């Protein structure tokens, strides 16, 4: 699935991933390919995702929004 992580100023990541974990307001969530559409608020914490090469990437994040639609995950973070 495609993942894009942005702040108002810049793109932090854009590319293909095989899974994603993030801290939503009501607990940690996991996203896999073909996930149902979803919009949720994110809390300050870590966003972890796996690349097709099996490498795991961790990004420290502030609050923001996570949107899932048609195998596309968009994360919009505050600056």
Gaussian input, Z-matrix of N, CA and C with variables (Angstrom, degrees):
# hf/3-21g

backbone

0 1
 N
 C     1     B1
 C     2     B2     1     A1
 N     3     B3     2     A2     1     D1
 C     4     B4     3     A3     2     D2
 C     5     B5     4     A4     3     D3
 N     6     B6     5     A5     4     D4
 C     7     B7     6     A6     5     D5
 C     8     B8     7     A7     6     D6
 N     9     B9     8     A8     7     D7
 C    10    B10     9     A9     8     D8
 C    11    B11    10    A10     9     D9
 N    12    B12    11    A11    10    D10
 C    13    B13    12    A12    11    D11
 C    14    B14    13    A13    12    D12
 N    15    B15    14    A14    13    D13
 C    16    B16    15    A15    14    D14
 C    17    B17    16    A16    15    D15
 N    18    B18    17    A17    16    D16
 C    19    B19    18    A18    17    D17
 C    20    B20    19    A19    18    D18
 N    21    B21    20    A20    19    D19
 C    22    B22    21    A21    20    D20
 C    23    B23    22    A22    21    D21
 N    24    B24    23    A23    22    D22
 C    25    B25    24    A24    23    D23
 C    26    B26    25    A25    24    D24
 N    27    B27    26    A26    25    D25
 C    28    B28    27    A27    26    D26
 C    29    B29    28    A28    27    D27
 N    30    B30    29    A29    28    D28
 C    31    B31    30    A30    29    D29
 C    32    B32    31    A31    30    D30
 N    33    B33    32    A32    31    D31
 C    34    B34    33    A33    32    D32
 C    35    B35    34    A34    33    D33
 N    36    B36    35    A35    34    D34
 C    37    B37    36    A36    35    D35
 C    38    B38    37    A37    36    D36
 N    39    B39    38    A38    37    D37
 C    40    B40    39    A39    38    D38
 C    41    B41    40    A40    39    D39
 N    42    B42    41    A41    40    D40
 C    43    B43    42    A42    41    D41
 C    44    B44    43    A43    42    D42
 N    45    B45    44    A44    43    D43
 C    46    B46    45    A45    44    D44
 C    47    B47    46    A46    45    D45
 N    48    B48    47    A47    46    D46
 C    49    B49    48    A48    47    D47
 C    50    B50    49    A49    48    D48
 N    51    B51    50    A50    49    D49
 C    52    B52    51    A51    50    D50
 C    53    B53    52    A52    51    D51
 N    54    B54    53    A53    52    D52
 C    55    B55    54    A54    53    D53
 C    56    B56    55    A55    54    D54
 N    57    B57    56    A56    55    D55
 C    58    B58    57    A57    56    D56
 C    59    B59    58    A58    57    D57
 N    60    B60    59    A59    58    D58
 C    61    B61    60    A60    59    D59
 C    62    B62    61    A61    60    D60
 N    63    B63    62    A62    61    D61
 C    64    B64    63    A63    62    D62
 C    65    B65    64    A64    63    D63
 N    66    B66    65    A65    64    D64
 C    67    B67    66    A66    65    D65
 C    68    B68    67    A67    66    D66
 N    69    B69    68    A68    67    D67
 C    70    B70    69    A69    68    D68
 C    71    B71    70    A70    69    D69
 N    72    B72    71    A71    70    D70
 C    73    B73    72    A72    71    D71
 C    74    B74    73    A73    72    D72
 N    75    B75    74    A74    73    D73
 C    76    B76    75    A75    74    D74
 C    77    B77    76    A76    75    D75
 N    78    B78    77    A77    76    D76
 C    79    B79    78    A78    77    D77
 C    80    B80    79    A79    78    D78
 N    81    B81    80    A80    79    D79
 C    82    B82    81    A81    80    D80
 C    83    B83    82    A82    81    D81
 N    84    B84    83    A83    82    D82
 C    85    B85    84    A84    83    D83
 C    86    B86    85    A85    84    D84
 N    87    B87    86    A86    85    D85
 C    88    B88    87    A87    86    D86
 C    89    B89    88    A88    87    D87
 N    90    B90    89    A89    88    D88
 C    91    B91    90    A90    89    D89
 C    92    B92    91    A91    90    D90
 N    93    B93    92    A92    91    D91
 C    94    B94    93    A93    92    D92
 C    95    B95    94    A94    93    D93
 N    96    B96    95    A95    94    D94
 C    97    B97    96    A96    95    D95
 C    98    B98    97    A97    96    D96
 N    99    B99    98    A98    97    D97
 C   100   B100    99    A99    98    D98
 C   101   B101   100   A100    99    D99
 N   102   B102   101   A101   100   D100
 C   103   B103   102   A102   101   D101
 C   104   B104   103   A103   102   D102
 N   105   B105   104   A104   103   D103
 C   106   B106   105   A105   104   D104
 C   107   B107   106   A106   105   D105
 N   108   B108   107   A107   106   D106
 C   109   B109   108   A108   107   D107
 C   110   B110   109   A109   108   D108
 N   111   B111   110   A110   109   D109
 C   112   B112   111   A111   110   D110
 C   113   B113   112   A112   111   D111
 N   114   B114   113   A113   112   D112
 C   115   B115   114   A114   113   D113
 C   116   B116   115   A115   114   D114
 N   117   B117   116   A116   115   D115
 C   118   B118   117   A117   116   D116
 C   119   B119   118   A118   117   D117
 N   120   B120   119   A119   118   D118
 C   121   B121   120   A120   119   D119
 C   122   B122   121   A121   120   D120
 N   123   B123   122   A122   121   D121
 C   124   B124   123   A123   122   D122
 C   125   B125   124   A124   123   D123
 N   126   B126   125   A125   124   D124
 C   127   B127   126   A126   125   D125
 C   128   B128   127   A127   126   D126
 N   129   B129   128   A128   127   D127
 C   130   B130   129   A129   128   D128
 C   131   B131   130   A130   129   D129
 N   132   B132   131   A131   130   D130
 C   133   B133   132   A132   131   D131
 C   134   B134   133   A133   132   D132
 N   135   B135   134   A134   133   D133
 C   136   B136   135   A135   134   D134
 C   137   B137   136   A136   135   D135
 N   138   B138   137   A137   136   D136
 C   139   B139   138   A138   137   D137
 C   140   B140   139   A139   138   D138
 N   141   B141   140   A140   139   D139
 C   142   B142   141   A141   140   D140
 C   143   B143   142   A142   141   D141
 N   144   B144   143   A143   142   D142
 C   145   B145   144   A144   143   D143
 C   146   B146   145   A145   144   D144
 N   147   B147   146   A146   145   D145
 C   148   B148   147   A147   146   D146
 C   149   B149   148   A148   147   D147
 N   150   B150   149   A149   148   D148
 C   151   B151   150   A150   149   D149
 C   152   B152   151   A151   150   D150
 N   153   B153   152   A152   151   D151
 C   154   B154   153   A153   152   D152
 C   155   B155   154   A154   153   D153
 N   156   B156   155   A155   154   D154
 C   157   B157   156   A156   155   D155
 C   158   B158   157   A157   156   D156
 N   159   B159   158   A158   157   D157
 C   160   B160   159   A159   158   D158
 C   161   B161   160   A160   159   D159
 N   162   B162   161   A161   160   D160
 C   163   B163   162   A162   161   D161
 C   164   B164   163   A163   162   D162
 N   165   B165   164   A164   163   D163
 C   166   B166   165   A165   164   D164
 C   167   B167   166   A166   165   D165
 N   168   B168   167   A167   166   D166
 C   169   B169   168   A168   167   D167
 C   170   B170   169   A169   168   D168
 N   171   B171   170   A170   169   D169
 C   172   B172   171   A171   170   D170
 C   173   B173   172   A172   171   D171
 N   174   B174   173   A173   172   D172
 C   175   B175   174   A174   173   D173
 C   176   B176   175   A175   174   D174
 N   177   B177   176   A176   175   D175
 C   178   B178   177   A177   176   D176
 C   179   B179   178   A178   177   D177
 N   180   B180   179   A179   178   D178
 C   181   B181   180   A180   179   D179
 C   182   B182   181   A181   180   D180
 N   183   B183   182   A182   181   D181
 C   184   B184   183   A183   182   D182
 C   185   B185   184   A184   183   D183
 N   186   B186   185   A185   184   D184
 C   187   B187   186   A186   185   D185
 C   188   B188   187   A187   186   D186
 N   189   B189   188   A188   187   D187
 C   190   B190   189   A189   188   D188
 C   191   B191   190   A190   189   D189
 N   192   B192   191   A191   190   D190
 C   193   B193   192   A192   191   D191
 C   194   B194   193   A193   192   D192
 N   195   B195   194   A194   193   D193
 C   196   B196   195   A195   194   D194
 C   197   B197   196   A196   195   D195
 N   198   B198   197   A197   196   D196
 C   199   B199   198   A198   197   D197
 C   200   B200   199   A199   198   D198
 N   201   B201   200   A200   199   D199
 C   202   B202   201   A201   200   D200
 C   203   B203   202   A202   201   D201
 N   204   B204   203   A203   202   D202
 C   205   B205   204   A204   203   D203
 C   206   B206   205   A205   204   D204
 N   207   B207   206   A206   205   D205
 C   208   B208   207   A207   206   D206
 C   209   B209   208   A208   207   D207
 N   210   B210   209   A209   208   D208
 C   211   B211   210   A210   209   D209
 C   212   B212   211   A211   210   D210
 N   213   B213   212   A212   211   D211
 C   214   B214   213   A213   212   D212
 C   215   B215   214   A214   213   D213
 N   216   B216   215   A215   214   D214
 C   217   B217   216   A216   215   D215
 C   218   B218   217   A217   216   D216
 N   219   B219   218   A218   217   D217
 C   220   B220   219   A219   218   D218
 C   221   B221   220   A220   219   D219
 N   222   B222   221   A221   220   D220
 C   223   B223   222   A222   221   D221
 C   224   B224   223   A223   222   D222
 N   225   B225   224   A224   223   D223
 C   226   B226   225   A225   224   D224
 C   227   B227   226   A226   225   D225
 N   228   B228   227   A227   226   D226
 C   229   B229   228   A228   227   D227
 C   230   B230   229   A229   228   D228
 N   231   B231   230   A230   229   D229
 C   232   B232   231   A231   230   D230
 C   233   B233   232   A232   231   D231
 N   234   B234   233   A233   232   D232
 C   235   B235   234   A234   233   D233
 C   236   B236   235   A235   234   D234

   B1=1.4452
   B2=1.5231
   B3=1.2984
   B4=1.4638
   B5=1.5234
   B6=1.3224
   B7=1.4597
   B8=1.5102
   B9=1.3315
   B10=1.4621
   B11=1.5182
   B12=1.3357
   B13=1.4606
   B14=1.5200
   B15=1.3505
   B16=1.4631
   B17=1.5216
   B18=1.3236
   B19=1.4609
   B20=1.5257
   B21=1.3229
   B22=1.4697
   B23=1.5374
   B24=1.3306
   B25=1.4560
   B26=1.5216
   B27=1.3485
   B28=1.4662
   B29=1.5242
   B30=1.3203
   B31=1.4558
   B32=1.5254
   B33=1.3420
   B34=1.4608
   B35=1.5226
   B36=1.3415
   B37=1.4615
   B38=1.5215
   B39=1.3226
   B40=1.4647
   B41=1.5200
   B42=1.3337
   B43=1.4472
   B44=1.5141
   B45=1.3227
   B46=1.4639
   B47=1.5268
   B48=1.3283
   B49=1.4551
   B50=1.5326
   B51=1.3243
   B52=1.4580
   B53=1.5316
   B54=1.3297
   B55=1.4639
   B56=1.5206
   B57=1.3431
   B58=1.4563
   B59=1.5183
   B60=1.3400
   B61=1.4556
   B62=1.5163
   B63=1.3342
   B64=1.4618
   B65=1.5219
   B66=1.3152
   B67=1.4599
   B68=1.5241
   B69=1.3226
   B70=1.4584
   B71=1.5307
   B72=1.3190
   B73=1.4612
   B74=1.5226
   B75=1.3382
   B76=1.4528
   B77=1.5292
   B78=1.3282
   B79=1.4510
   B80=1.5159
   B81=1.3376
   B82=1.4623
   B83=1.5258
   B84=1.3296
   B85=1.4589
   B86=1.5196
   B87=1.3084
   B88=1.4523
   B89=1.5171
   B90=1.3139
   B91=1.4630
   B92=1.5255
   B93=1.3220
   B94=1.4561
   B95=1.5261
   B96=1.3308
   B97=1.4618
   B98=1.5381
   B99=1.3117
   B100=1.4735
   B101=1.5222
   B102=1.3315
   B103=1.4677
   B104=1.5279
   B105=1.3144
   B106=1.4686
   B107=1.5264
   B108=1.3352
   B109=1.4695
   B110=1.5295
   B111=1.3298
   B112=1.4616
   B113=1.5146
   B114=1.3306
   B115=1.4671
   B116=1.5159
   B117=1.3337
   B118=1.4481
   B119=1.5268
   B120=1.3243
   B121=1.4590
   B122=1.5211
   B123=1.3277
   B124=1.4598
   B125=1.5180
   B126=1.3279
   B127=1.4527
   B128=1.5249
   B129=1.3020
   B130=1.4533
   B131=1.5263
   B132=1.3130
   B133=1.4555
   B134=1.5096
   B135=1.3171
   B136=1.4557
   B137=1.5213
   B138=1.3222
   B139=1.4580
   B140=1.5175
   B141=1.3259
   B142=1.4678
   B143=1.5208
   B144=1.3375
   B145=1.4531
   B146=1.5136
   B147=1.3261
   B148=1.4582
   B149=1.5132
   B150=1.3242
   B151=1.4594
   B152=1.5229
   B153=1.3315
   B154=1.4677
   B155=1.5290
   B156=1.3330
   B157=1.4700
   B158=1.5333
   B159=1.3405
   B160=1.4741
   B161=1.5281
   B162=1.3292
   B163=1.4642
   B164=1.5207
   B165=1.3413
   B166=1.4570
   B167=1.5226
   B168=1.3266
   B169=1.4644
   B170=1.5230
   B171=1.3331
   B172=1.4615
   B173=1.5201
   B174=1.3223
   B175=1.4617
   B176=1.5240
   B177=1.3244
   B178=1.4661
   B179=1.5261
   B180=1.3220
   B181=1.4631
   B182=1.5118
   B183=1.2988
   B184=1.4558
   B185=1.5167
   B186=1.3000
   B187=1.4574
   B188=1.5175
   B189=1.3295
   B190=1.4502
   B191=1.5125
   B192=1.3246
   B193=1.4585
   B194=1.5179
   B195=1.3282
   B196=1.4560
   B197=1.5283
   B198=1.3240
   B199=1.4606
   B200=1.5274
   B201=1.3338
   B202=1.4652
   B203=1.5193
   B204=1.3360
   B205=1.4688
   B206=1.5140
   B207=1.3247
   B208=1.4642
   B209=1.5294
   B210=1.3322
   B211=1.4700
   B212=1.5275
   B213=1.3130
   B214=1.4680
   B215=1.5278
   B216=1.3322
   B217=1.4621
   B218=1.5217
   B219=1.3258
   B220=1.4608
   B221=1.5149
   B222=1.3241
   B223=1.4533
   B224=1.5183
   B225=1.3264
   B226=1.4641
   B227=1.5221
   B228=1.3253
   B229=1.4626
   B230=1.5108
   B231=1.3351
   B232=1.4668
   B233=1.5207
   B234=1.3075
   B235=1.4652
   B236=1.5146
   A1=108.67
   A2=116.16
   A3=120.72
   A4=109.83
   A5=115.52
   A6=122.07
   A7=108.84
   A8=115.52
   A9=120.76
   A10=107.70
   A11=115.66
   A12=122.35
   A13=106.82
   A14=116.17
   A15=121.01
   A16=111.46
   A17=114.52
   A18=122.67
   A19=105.12
   A20=118.54
   A21=118.22
   A22=112.84
   A23=117.93
   A24=121.01
   A25=114.80
   A26=117.10
   A27=117.30
   A28=112.13
   A29=114.89
   A30=122.48
   A31=108.14
   A32=117.32
   A33=121.53
   A34=111.52
   A35=116.30
   A36=120.66
   A37=108.85
   A38=115.71
   A39=121.76
   A40=106.88
   A41=116.82
   A42=119.61
   A43=112.25
   A44=114.81
   A45=122.54
   A46=110.38
   A47=116.09
   A48=122.25
   A49=109.22
   A50=116.29
   A51=120.10
   A52=112.59
   A53=117.25
   A54=121.38
   A55=108.80
   A56=115.29
   A57=120.92
   A58=108.61
   A59=116.21
   A60=123.05
   A61=108.17
   A62=115.74
   A63=120.44
   A64=108.71
   A65=116.04
   A66=121.57
   A67=109.49
   A68=116.00
   A69=121.99
   A70=108.95
   A71=116.91
   A72=120.16
   A73=112.41
   A74=117.80
   A75=119.94
   A76=112.92
   A77=117.55
   A78=121.83
   A79=112.52
   A80=115.94
   A81=120.85
   A82=110.05
   A83=115.93
   A84=120.69
   A85=109.59
   A86=114.61
   A87=121.55
   A88=109.32
   A89=116.16
   A90=122.10
   A91=107.97
   A92=116.66
   A93=123.67
   A94=108.62
   A95=118.66
   A96=119.94
   A97=111.60
   A98=115.35
   A99=124.54
   A100=113.54
   A101=116.67
   A102=121.73
   A103=109.18
   A104=115.99
   A105=121.53
   A106=109.81
   A107=117.77
   A108=119.87
   A109=110.62
   A110=115.35
   A111=120.83
   A112=109.62
   A113=115.56
   A114=122.29
   A115=105.93
   A116=117.81
   A117=121.30
   A118=110.12
   A119=115.21
   A120=120.98
   A121=108.63
   A122=116.26
   A123=122.26
   A124=110.56
   A125=115.17
   A126=122.82
   A127=108.98
   A128=116.47
   A129=121.26
   A130=108.80
   A131=116.33
   A132=120.09
   A133=110.90
   A134=116.29
   A135=121.31
   A136=109.61
   A137=115.00
   A138=121.95
   A139=105.24
   A140=115.90
   A141=120.57
   A142=107.83
   A143=115.56
   A144=118.91
   A145=110.25
   A146=114.53
   A147=121.49
   A148=110.02
   A149=115.37
   A150=121.89
   A151=109.40
   A152=118.40
   A153=120.28
   A154=113.46
   A155=117.73
   A156=122.12
   A157=111.97
   A158=117.15
   A159=124.87
   A160=112.93
   A161=117.97
   A162=121.35
   A163=108.94
   A164=117.09
   A165=120.92
   A166=109.56
   A167=115.45
   A168=122.83
   A169=108.32
   A170=116.37
   A171=121.83
   A172=109.14
   A173=115.78
   A174=122.03
   A175=107.53
   A176=116.73
   A177=121.14
   A178=107.37
   A179=116.16
   A180=117.87
   A181=111.52
   A182=113.97
   A183=121.80
   A184=108.64
   A185=116.31
   A186=120.53
   A187=110.72
   A188=115.33
   A189=119.55
   A190=111.60
   A191=115.56
   A192=122.67
   A193=110.13
   A194=115.56
   A195=122.28
   A196=107.03
   A197=115.81
   A198=121.80
   A199=108.14
   A200=116.66
   A201=122.11
   A202=107.86
   A203=115.40
   A204=120.21
   A205=108.90
   A206=117.40
   A207=123.91
   A208=113.10
   A209=117.02
   A210=122.59
   A211=113.30
   A212=116.86
   A213=123.11
   A214=107.20
   A215=116.60
   A216=121.85
   A217=107.67
   A218=115.75
   A219=121.68
   A220=107.96
   A221=115.33
   A222=121.40
   A223=107.21
   A224=115.17
   A225=121.80
   A226=107.56
   A227=116.64
   A228=122.35
   A229=111.15
   A230=114.74
   A231=118.80
   A232=108.32
   A233=115.73
   A234=120.57
   A235=111.33
   D1=159.12
   D2=-179.32
   D3=-92.47
   D4=141.00
   D5=178.75
   D6=-128.76
   D7=134.64
   D8=171.59
   D9=-132.50
   D10=127.39
   D11=177.31
   D12=-117.96
   D13=123.63
   D14=-176.11
   D15=-134.57
   D16=152.91
   D17=163.88
   D18=-112.39
   D19=173.21
   D20=177.01
   D21=-60.02
   D22=-25.19
   D23=-175.83
   D24=-92.83
   D25=-31.20
   D26=-172.34
   D27=-159.02
   D28=167.18
   D29=173.82
   D30=-90.71
   D31=129.63
   D32=178.60
   D33=-93.45
   D34=-29.32
   D35=178.76
   D36=-162.50
   D37=142.58
   D38=172.14
   D39=-149.14
   D40=121.68
   D41=179.40
   D42=168.44
   D43=-173.72
   D44=-179.42
   D45=-85.71
   D46=138.28
   D47=175.42
   D48=-135.64
   D49=160.42
   D50=178.84
   D51=-104.85
   D52=-18.79
   D53=176.07
   D54=-162.60
   D55=162.33
   D56=-178.26
   D57=-149.07
   D58=142.44
   D59=173.04
   D60=-131.21
   D61=138.73
   D62=179.50
   D63=-150.99
   D64=161.86
   D65=-179.53
   D66=-96.81
   D67=106.51
   D68=176.67
   D69=-86.59
   D70=172.01
   D71=-178.35
   D72=-62.82
   D73=-26.00
   D74=-179.09
   D75=-109.35
   D76=21.95
   D77=176.41
   D78=125.89
   D79=175.92
   D80=-178.79
   D81=-73.20
   D82=138.64
   D83=177.50
   D84=-121.66
   D85=153.96
   D86=175.93
   D87=-122.45
   D88=139.72
   D89=-179.53
   D90=-123.68
   D91=128.89
   D92=175.25
   D93=-120.52
   D94=165.97
   D95=177.37
   D96=-53.55
   D97=146.54
   D98=-179.79
   D99=66.06
   D100=26.41
   D101=176.60
   D102=-65.24
   D103=148.93
   D104=176.35
   D105=-63.19
   D106=152.56
   D107=176.81
   D108=-55.77
   D109=142.48
   D110=-174.43
   D111=-155.91
   D112=141.47
   D113=168.97
   D114=-132.18
   D115=126.47
   D116=179.43
   D117=-147.46
   D118=157.55
   D119=175.84
   D120=-88.97
   D121=143.77
   D122=178.23
   D123=-105.40
   D124=145.32
   D125=173.91
   D126=-95.79
   D127=165.89
   D128=173.69
   D129=-60.86
   D130=133.54
   D131=-179.08
   D132=169.02
   D133=-148.05
   D134=-178.40
   D135=-115.38
   D136=141.68
   D137=170.35
   D138=-107.71
   D139=123.30
   D140=-179.71
   D141=-119.20
   D142=134.57
   D143=177.26
   D144=-145.14
   D145=153.74
   D146=-179.30
   D147=-106.82
   D148=133.70
   D149=177.26
   D150=-85.87
   D151=161.59
   D152=176.98
   D153=-56.65
   D154=-22.51
   D155=178.68
   D156=-80.13
   D157=3.38
   D158=-178.40
   D159=78.69
   D160=-1.43
   D161=176.46
   D162=-70.74
   D163=137.69
   D164=176.50
   D165=-103.34
   D166=134.53
   D167=-178.01
   D168=-116.89
   D169=138.56
   D170=177.18
   D171=-122.74
   D172=131.59
   D173=177.46
   D174=-124.22
   D175=128.10
   D176=173.32
   D177=-73.59
   D178=135.01
   D179=-176.81
   D180=-134.68
   D181=156.81
   D182=171.00
   D183=-95.81
   D184=-161.36
   D185=178.62
   D186=-72.61
   D187=156.60
   D188=178.71
   D189=176.35
   D190=-157.82
   D191=-179.01
   D192=-127.79
   D193=146.38
   D194=174.53
   D195=-121.67
   D196=129.83
   D197=-178.19
   D198=-127.52
   D199=126.89
   D200=177.31
   D201=-116.29
   D202=130.39
   D203=177.90
   D204=-161.01
   D205=123.89
   D206=174.52
   D207=51.50
   D208=54.78
   D209=178.90
   D210=60.42
   D211=25.09
   D212=176.65
   D213=-125.56
   D214=127.11
   D215=176.62
   D216=-115.12
   D217=123.81
   D218=176.64
   D219=-116.47
   D220=129.51
   D221=176.80
   D222=-119.54
   D223=123.27
   D224=179.54
   D225=-113.75
   D226=115.54
   D227=-175.85
   D228=-108.74
   D229=149.85
   D230=171.68
   D231=-66.83
   D232=158.02
   D233=-179.38
   D234=-65.88

